[in-house]
Amino acid sequence: VFNKTADATDVMLEMTTEEKRAMDARKKGGLSVVKEKSWRDESAVKRLEHALINGVSQYIDGDVEEARLSCDRPLDVIEGPLMDGMNIVGDLFGAGKMFLPQVIKSARVMKKAVAYLLPFMEEEKKKNLIAQGIDPGTVKEDDDSNYAGKVLMATVKGDVHDIGKNIVSVVLGCNNFKVYDIGVMVSCETILEKAKEFGVDIIGLSGLITPSLDEMVVVAKEMSKAGFKQPLLIGGATTSKMHTAVKISPNYFNLEHPVVHVLDASRSVTVVSSLLSENKNEYVEDLLEEYDEMREDYYAGLEDRHFLTFNEAKKYKLNIDFDSTPPAAAPNTSGVNLIDDVLVEDIVNFIDWNPFFQTWELRGRYPNRGYPKIFNDERVGTEAKKLFDDAQTMMKQIISDKSMSLKGVVGIFPANRSDNGEDIHIYADESARNNNSPCNTFCMLRQQAEKESDSPYLSQADFIAPSGYQDHLGMFAVSCFGCEALVKKYESEQDDYSKIMAQALADRFVEAFAEFLHRQIRVEMWGYARDENLDSDDLLKIKYDGIRPAPGYPSQPDHTEKTTMWEAIKAKELAGIELSDSLSMMPAASVSALVFAHPQSQYFAVGQIGKDQVEDYAQRKKFELSKMERWLSPILNYSRD
């Protein structure tokens, strides 16, 4: 009944606090209650500052209108109470006394206030121009001269993930930086073109999947060729300071225009401010020295690290005795199956909430690091609980109005390891297996970095039995649909908080769907673990038999294997799940995985590999070596020619 606005929870908490004060006063002798002065009793200017600092947008239109009427110009409201409030927000966030969800809420208040004032400012500007004898139609609309600096943000070509970029954009905006967010899957050419068009001071690149790392290198090289002078920021889940220092920085970094890795949103303001301050040279010199040391350490580490040849590594593979521990029994349901009858409410109990708090940069301290113990943390616990309650409210709304939906495809196929021991053949049915006519082949990569122990050098191919055994391989692709429409809705309402919340929930829903579906495969569709009885905590701790590694991740770090999976299970045709040029799944809230049933299958990281394996792998996949090296660039133990 009361949940009619995005900040209804905050308003209700405030009302509850006031009512508690009144009750306490009445208990003390039954005296009449004298109403304490509320922030609502302050002047409009003070109310706006309070609303910004506390992220309350409930009364924003009325308060802004009252402040506008008390000021000489609409712009005075922005440059006065609104900016005063945002400066306090920036200071508190920088000092660690305010957290990301609060900052995003403050940004929502600011955006709504500015949106209300915009028509009045446009009308004033128009009248002034006419008074000066100037045609308003000939004047540039976007005046960005009053900002602390201008930053262009883009998710690079082929990558559709933008939640981190959205958060950074909001945080920078809260600190009076003009942010030009030009979206996802943005080509290098467009990035450079827009940077020139907007005359930005800094360019920021974001990406989640590993092919994005190579695209960032391309952008850095092209910026250097074109003579750009802007600092380049690098961010995203797949990026790291080491990769930035070793692979990206050498292509562009100098004292005038450095390349800087930004770990998270809370660091972005400090980095951008440092790059645009009078102390820029000192900051950049320290960074250059740090990156030089990191590169030296990296290459020294490569010299110290030894690798087996590919042929040697194959000799020390994992040899499973498939006679004593045979493959799982034939599945109850084989072939390809569309899964479109699972509702969001069906997967709620499978949600892992820990990554949700990480998205919002809320981290508890030991012993209160994970969910739900984070609520007990002295520093972030209160804000974490408010954030979680907001998530529950939105989740209930999504379930009620079905604004998000789940869909996926599962395939379970007869499978055997190839004769060379490095790939996995799948077959349409047992007849095709008997005729040795595979419908698809999944190519795998093997560990080569020398080990101090006698542990085997693993490949996912080791987990599947050779010909002569009736083994199987499962796979699935799942997505959460509807998030994009919600994002557009909240963008139109100037509501970044709800926009980011929707994206964060969509990620949690699809991961939970993957957990739910993997259990359905184990217990029902394949049925090799039909007696499994694990609670949600045990599922998240992976206490079940088998694994579900994803193409592009450590156990098989080649994203091109997704194309084989998509061909096998018809993910696009049946479920509408697509792949970008860089093989990022679309929609962004998507998960894919192979399903191995054998109890000795395990998660591992392939790590760096040598050129001998890359050449062999390219030949098996029928790829040109240069193309294969580009896709495997992050894991090569040598420099590409």
Rosetta blueprint (number, residue, H / E / L):
1 V L
2 F L
3 N L
4 K L
5 T L
6 A L
7 D L
8 A H
9 T H
10 D H
11 V H
12 M H
13 L H
14 E H
15 M H
16 T H
17 T H
18 E H
19 E H
20 K H
21 R H
22 A H
23 M H
24 D H
25 A H
26 R H
27 K H
28 K L
29 G L
30 G L
31 L L
32 S L
33 V L
34 V L
35 K L
36 E L
37 K L
38 S L
39 W H
40 R H
41 D H
42 E L
43 S L
44 A H
45 V H
46 K H
47 R H
48 L H
49 E H
50 H H
51 A H
52 L H
53 I H
54 N H
55 G L
56 V L
57 S L
58 Q L
59 Y L
60 I H
61 D H
62 G H
63 D H
64 V H
65 E H
66 E H
67 A H
68 R H
69 L H
70 S H
71 C L
72 D L
73 R L
74 P H
75 L H
76 D H
77 V H
78 I H
79 E H
80 G H
81 P H
82 L H
83 M H
84 D H
85 G H
86 M H
87 N H
88 I H
89 V H
90 G H
91 D H
92 L H
93 F H
94 G H
95 A L
96 G L
97 K L
98 M L
99 F L
100 L H
101 P H
102 Q H
103 V H
104 I H
105 K H
106 S H
107 A H
108 R H
109 V H
110 M H
111 K H
112 K H
113 A H
114 V H
115 A H
116 Y H
117 L H
118 L H
119 P H
120 F H
121 M H
122 E H
123 E H
124 E H
125 K H
126 K H
127 K H
128 N H
129 L H
130 I H
131 A H
132 Q L
133 G L
134 I L
135 D L
136 P H
137 G H
138 T H
139 V L
140 K L
141 E L
142 D L
143 D L
144 D L
145 S L
146 N L
147 Y L
148 A L
149 G E
150 K E
151 V E
152 L E
153 M E
154 A E
155 T E
156 V E
157 K L
158 G L
159 D L
160 V L
161 H L
162 D L
163 I H
164 G H
165 K H
166 N H
167 I H
168 V H
169 S H
170 V H
171 V H
172 L H
173 G H
174 C H
175 N L
176 N L
177 F E
178 K E
179 V E
180 Y E
181 D E
182 I L
183 G L
184 V L
185 M L
186 V E
187 S L
188 C H
189 E H
190 T H
191 I H
192 L H
193 E H
194 K H
195 A H
196 K H
197 E H
198 F H
199 G L
200 V L
201 D L
202 I E
203 I E
204 G E
205 L E
206 S E
207 G L
208 L L
209 I L
210 T L
211 P H
212 S H
213 L H
214 D H
215 E H
216 M H
217 V H
218 V H
219 V H
220 A H
221 K H
222 E H
223 M H
224 S H
225 K H
226 A L
227 G L
228 F L
229 K L
230 Q L
231 P L
232 L E
233 L E
234 I E
235 G E
236 G L
237 A L
238 T L
239 T L
240 S L
241 K H
242 M H
243 H H
244 T H
245 A H
246 V H
247 K H
248 I H
249 S H
250 P H
251 N H
252 Y L
253 F L
254 N L
255 L L
256 E L
257 H L
258 P L
259 V E
260 V E
261 H E
262 V L
263 L L
264 D L
265 A H
266 S H
267 R H
268 S H
269 V H
270 T H
271 V H
272 V H
273 S H
274 S H
275 L H
276 L L
277 S L
278 E L
279 N L
280 K H
281 N H
282 E H
283 Y H
284 V H
285 E H
286 D H
287 L H
288 L H
289 E H
290 E H
291 Y H
292 D H
293 E H
294 M H
295 R H
296 E H
297 D H
298 Y H
299 Y H
300 A H
301 G H
302 L H
303 E H
304 D H
305 R L
306 H L
307 F E
308 L L
309 T L
310 F H
311 N H
312 E H
313 A H
314 K H
315 K H
316 Y L
317 K L
318 L L
319 N L
320 I L
321 D L
322 F L
323 D L
324 S L
325 T L
326 P L
327 P L
328 A L
329 A L
330 A L
331 P L
332 N L
333 T L
334 S L
335 G E
336 V E
337 N E
338 L E
339 I E
340 D L
341 D L
342 V L
343 L L
344 V H
345 E H
346 D H
347 I H
348 V H
349 N H
350 F H
351 I L
352 D L
353 W L
354 N H
355 P H
356 F H
357 F H
358 Q H
359 T H
360 W L
361 E L
362 L L
363 R L
364 G L
365 R L
366 Y L
367 P L
368 N L
369 R L
370 G L
371 Y L
372 P L
373 K H
374 I H
375 F H
376 N H
377 D L
378 E L
379 R L
380 V L
381 G H
382 T H
383 E H
384 A H
385 K H
386 K H
387 L H
388 F H
389 D H
390 D H
391 A H
392 Q H
393 T H
394 M H
395 M H
396 K H
397 Q H
398 I H
399 I H
400 S H
401 D H
402 K L
403 S L
404 M L
405 S E
406 L E
407 K E
408 G E
409 V E
410 V E
411 G E
412 I E
413 F E
414 P E
415 A E
416 N E
417 R E
418 S L
419 D L
420 N L
421 G L
422 E L
423 D E
424 I E
425 H E
426 I E
427 Y L
428 A L
429 D L
430 E H
431 S H
432 A H
433 R H
434 N H
435 N L
436 N L
437 S L
438 P L
439 C L
440 N E
441 T E
442 F E
443 C E
444 M L
445 L L
446 R L
447 Q L
448 Q L
449 A E
450 E L
451 K L
452 E L
453 S L
454 D L
455 S L
456 P L
457 Y L
458 L L
459 S L
460 Q H
461 A H
462 D H
463 F H
464 I L
465 A L
466 P E
467 S L
468 G L
469 Y L
470 Q L
471 D E
472 H E
473 L E
474 G E
475 M E
476 F E
477 A E
478 V E
479 S E
480 C E
481 F E
482 G L
483 C H
484 E H
485 A H
486 L H
487 V H
488 K H
489 K H
490 Y H
491 E H
492 S H
493 E L
494 Q L
495 D L
496 D H
497 Y H
498 S H
499 K H
500 I H
501 M H
502 A H
503 Q H
504 A H
505 L H
506 A H
507 D H
508 R H
509 F H
510 V H
511 E H
512 A H
513 F H
514 A H
515 E H
516 F H
517 L H
518 H H
519 R H
520 Q H
521 I H
522 R H
523 V H
524 E H
525 M H
526 W L
527 G L
528 Y L
529 A L
530 R L
531 D L
532 E L
533 N L
534 L L
535 D L
536 S H
537 D H
538 D H
539 L H
540 L H
541 K L
542 I L
543 K L
544 Y L
545 D L
546 G L
547 I E
548 R L
549 P L
550 A L
551 P L
552 G L
553 Y E
554 P L
555 S L
556 Q E
557 P L
558 D L
559 H L
560 T L
561 E H
562 K H
563 T H
564 T H
565 M H
566 W H
567 E H
568 A H
569 I H
570 K L
571 A H
572 K H
573 E H
574 L H
575 A H
576 G L
577 I L
578 E E
579 L E
580 S L
581 D L
582 S L
583 L L
584 S L
585 M E
586 M E
587 P L
588 A L
589 A L
590 S E
591 V E
592 S E
593 A E
594 L E
595 V E
596 F E
597 A L
598 H L
599 P L
600 Q L
601 S L
602 Q L
603 Y L
604 F L
605 A L
606 V L
607 G L
608 Q L
609 I E
610 G L
611 K H
612 D H
613 Q H
614 V H
615 E H
616 D H
617 Y H
618 A H
619 Q H
620 R H
621 K H
622 K L
623 F L
624 E L
625 L H
626 S H
627 K H
628 M H
629 E H
630 R H
631 W H
632 L L
633 S H
634 P H
635 I H
636 L E
637 N L
638 Y L
639 S L
640 R L
641 D L
